[in-house]
Amino acid sequence: MYKRYFFTFLLGGSLLFTPIRAEAVPASSSATIQFSNQQTLPVVPLPRPPLIAAPDNAGTIHNEWHMTPLEYAPPLTQRLPQTSITDVRYYQLSGLLLLLTTILLIKKEATYYEKTMISTTLFSLLATTTLLSAGQIQAAPTEVEKQTTDAAVVFTEKSNPLVITAVPDFHFGSHEIDRSADKDLAAVESGSHIGTANTLATSNVVSIQDDRSQAKLDGWDLQVAQTDFANAGTTDASDADASDVLTGVNIWFKTPNVTIDGANKGDAALPTTSDQTVQVNDQASTFMKGGATSFESVVATLGTAPTSGTDSDAIFLHVPKTVNPTDKAHYQSDITWTLIASPNN
């Protein structure tokens, strides 16, 4: 039933897909030859033309004609083009219009599957027209000249390239005295403190920065130690008692809940123990250690930061049932973090 549309479909396709040609742009050039006479000839007719370059002409008077071709320099404004940009021709747009009209007429008589194929064809035609109208045929650039230049940079090491960049404070809240069992108290968001700050907030980040030069990247060891928790006073330091200490009370970290991050963290890790904890006491011990592949910024996050409604899941204070605290006293400890370079040397 589509035979009557065959001619219009063929004509539209021929007009639409007419090749786009780069138009040849004419350019003119010129060549010049100049003759010069080295010697004035007498006005006497010669019996015959001189035999130029013949041996028997030596010494005779004859004309020497010289041809001097001038160097050709084509005008810079009329260089031959590579490929010019050609816009879509009016006959291509006519062909597209004819095709679209024919397809729409056919679609009225088509079945469901034929309509699907026609819709696909229409989409292809529209995509082709977009390419024809927006695209430009352009010749690849021709490399005329290449030159090489130099660039340089120098780096010097800092005076202190291996440093601790963050260490946390901890507060373990306020609790009733209960000697029924040992307790592990989770760190809380914040609490009262006796000292320069009236409030002590818990942080959960420990980090170091290693900016040593390549030859000196031989590892590091971040160690931690604590003093005994001693009576710092009740409301201020006026009634502090340094001899009143909590024996056996120490901070510990739950290693499965500690994450270590850094673009070049390498093999940085917390110590591996059977109970999956890092215990802090009065003797410095390793909290986190890294080798030669651990440099730049290395950050240890101690679990989830505590909030007003949620305690820490990685920072704890172990309190044995044998402690004998003073009522309402603030027991405080100093925590010392030490970063050691070249632990293997």
N, C-alpha and C positions, 0 to 999 in steps of 0.2 A: 504493500500500500504506500510505500515511501518512494516509489520510483519517480513521482512527479517532483520530489524535492532534491533528487540527486544532482541535477545541474546547478541549482542555486547553492547547494552545499559545497560542490566542487569549486565553483567560482569564488565563493567567499573564502575558502581555504587557500586558494591560489593567491588571492589578493593579500590575505593576512600574513602568509608566510613567505612573501617575496623576500629574497635575501637582501640584507642591508649592506650596501656596498660603500666602501670608502671612496669618496669622490677624488679624482685626480686633479690636483691644482697645478695649472701650467706655470712654469717658471722659465724665464728667458736667460740666456747667457750669450757671451760674445767672444770672438777670437779676432786678433788683429795681427797683420803682418806688415812690416815696414821695409821698404827698399831704400838703400843709400848707395850713391855712386861715388866711388873713391876717387875717380879721376874724370876730368872733363874731356869728353870725346870731341875730336875735330869733326866739323860738319863735312865728312867725306864718306860716301857710301862704301862700305866694305865689300870686297868681292865675295866674301862668304862669311858666315858667322864664325866667331873665334872658337877654337877648340879648347874649351876650358879643361884644364888639368892634363892636356896633351903635352908630351915632351918637346915637340918642335915649336911650341908657343912661347917657350922661355925667352924672355927679353923683348918680346914684341909688345906693342902698346895695345891693350884691350881693356875692356871694362871688367871690374870685379864687383859682382852684385852680391850683397849680403842680405840674408833673411833673418830678421830679429823678431821671433814670436814674443808677444807681450804676455806676462803672467796672467792667468785667468783668476779672477777673484769674483765669484758670484755674489750678488747683493745679499746681505745678511737678512734682509726683510723678505726674500723670496726663496728660502730654502725649501727643498722638496719635503713634503709631509710624510710621516710614517703612515698613520691611519687616522683619518679625521672622524669627528663625532657626527653621527648621522641621526637626526631626529626621526621619529615615527612619521611615515608618509601618510597623506590623506587617504590613499587607496588602501592602506592597511587598516585604517579605522573603518573604511567602508566595508572591507571584507569581514571585519569583526561584527559589524552591525548586521550584515547579511547572514552570517553564520548564526548569530543569536536569534534573529527573527525566524530562520528556518528551523532551528532546534525547538523553539517555543511552539511553532506550528505542529511539528512532529509530536511533541510531548502531549498535545491534546488528544492524540489518537493512540498513545502508547499504553502498554500494560504497566503494572506496578514495577516489575523488574526492569523494563525498558526505561521507565521514568528515572529509576535509580542510576542507570548507566548514563542517561542524558544529563542528570544533575552533576555527575562526575565530570562529564565532558565540559559542561558550562564552567565549572570551577577551574578546570585546566586552562580553558580559553582566557578566563579572567586573569589567571596567574601569568599566562604568557604575555597578555597585553600590558600588565603591570611591569614585567621585565623589559618589554620593548620600549615603554614610555619612560621608565626610570633609569634603565641601564644605558651605559655608554661603552662603545667599543674604543679601547685605548691601547695603543701599542706599549709593549714592555719598555721600561726605561733602559737606555743604553749607557753603560758605564764608560765615562770619558777619561777619568783619571782617579788614581787611588794614592793616598799618602798616609804615612804612619807617624804618629806622634807619641810622646811618652807621658806617663803620669806616675806620681810617687806619693807615698805616705809613710810616716814613721810613728810608731807607738812606743811609749815609755811606761814603765810600771809605776803604780802609785806607791807612796811611801808606806801605806798600810793596806795592802790589797786583800787581806783575808780578815773579815770582821763578822761579828754578830750583829744582825740587823733588827732582830726582834726577840724578846723573851717575855714570858707572861708573869703576872701576879695571880695568886689564887686566894679565894676566900671559901671556907668550908662551913659557913653558917653558924647558927647558935643552937645548942642542943642541951637537953637535960642530962644530968649525970646519971649513967646507967651502967652498973658493973656486972650485969647479968651475962654479957657475952662480948666478944671482940666485935668491933664495928668498922665498917669501911664507909666513910662519909664522902659523898660526891660533892664536887665543887659547885657552888651556887653563883648566881649572877653577880652579887656584890654584898657587902656587909660593913659594919663599923670597924674602925681601925684606929689604933693609937699611934700617933706619929705626925709627920708633916701633912698627911692626908687623912681626913676624918672618915673617908669611905674608901674601901679597897674593892676594885672591880676585877673580876676574873677574865683573863684573856686565854685564848686557846691556840696561839700561833708562836712557833719558834722558827727562826730563819737565820741563815748565814749568807754571806756574799763572798765568793772566791774569784778575785780578778787578777790572780797571779799570772805571770807570763807562762808560755807553754812549757818551757823546760823545768819550771818549778811546780807544776801541777802534779804533786805526789801524794795527795790525800790530806785528810783532816779528821779531827776527832773532837766532837762537841761533848763536854763532860758537865755533870751537874752534881752539886752537893748541897746539903741543908744543915743548918744548926739545929740544936734542940729547940722545941717549942717552949719558950720561957714566958713567965708572967710579966706582961708589959703594963699592967695596971687595970683598973676597972673602968673609970671614966676618963682618966688621963694618966700620965706617967708618974704622978706623985706617990702612988702606992705600989709601984712596980717592985717586983722581987725576982732578981736574976737567978736566985738559987731555986726558985720554984719552977721546975721543969717537968714536962710530960715525957717520962722515959718510955722508949719503944714506939713513940708516935712518928710515923714517917709518911711522906708523899709517895704515891706510886701511879704509874700510867698503864692503862690497858692497851697493849700494842695492837691488837686487831682493829681497834677503832681509830688508830692514828694513820693518816695518809701523808705521803711525801710527794711533793710536786716540784717541777722545775724543768725547763727546756733541756738542761744538761744535768739532770739529777744523777745520771749514771747509776752506780751501785749503792747510793746512799740508802741507809736503812737503820732501824733501831736494832738493838741486840736481840738475838733469838734466845728465849728462855723456855723452860718446860712449862711454867705457869703463865706464859704470855704476858709478863709484866716487866716494867723497868722500875726497880726500887731505888728510891733516893734516900741516902743516909749522910752521915757526917764525913764520909770519905768520897772524894770525887770519883765518879764512875761514868762510863759512856752512856750518853742519852741517844746520840745519833752519830754515825760515822760514814765517811765517803772516801772513795779511792781517787785515782788520777782522772777518772772519767766524770767525777762529780765536781762541777765548778759553776760559775755564774751564781744565780740565785737558787738556793735550795730551801724549800719551805715545808715544815712539818706542822700539820693541823691536828690538834689534839681533840678529835671527835667533834661533836656538835657543841657550839658555844652555848653555855647555859643562859636561860632567860628567866623572867620572873616566875614562869610556870613550869620550867623544865630544868633539871639539874644536868651536869655534865655526864657523858657516858664514857669518858676516857681518863678523867683526872679524879683521883681519890686520896683520902687521908685515912691511913690505917690507925685505929685507936684500940689498943689492947684493953681488956676489962680490968687490968690491974692498975690503971692510971688513977691518980688521986688529985684531981683539979680543985682549984679554989673557986668558990662561988662568984659568978659574974666577972671573973678575970678574963682579960684578952690574952690568949697565948699566941705568940707570934714567933716566926722563924725567918731567918735570912736565907735565901736561895742563891747560890753562886753558880753562874754558867761560865765555863772556861773553854775557849776554842784553841786547839793545839794543831799546829801545822806539822806536816811530815811525821805522822805517828809511827811510820815503819822504819825511820832512820835513827 
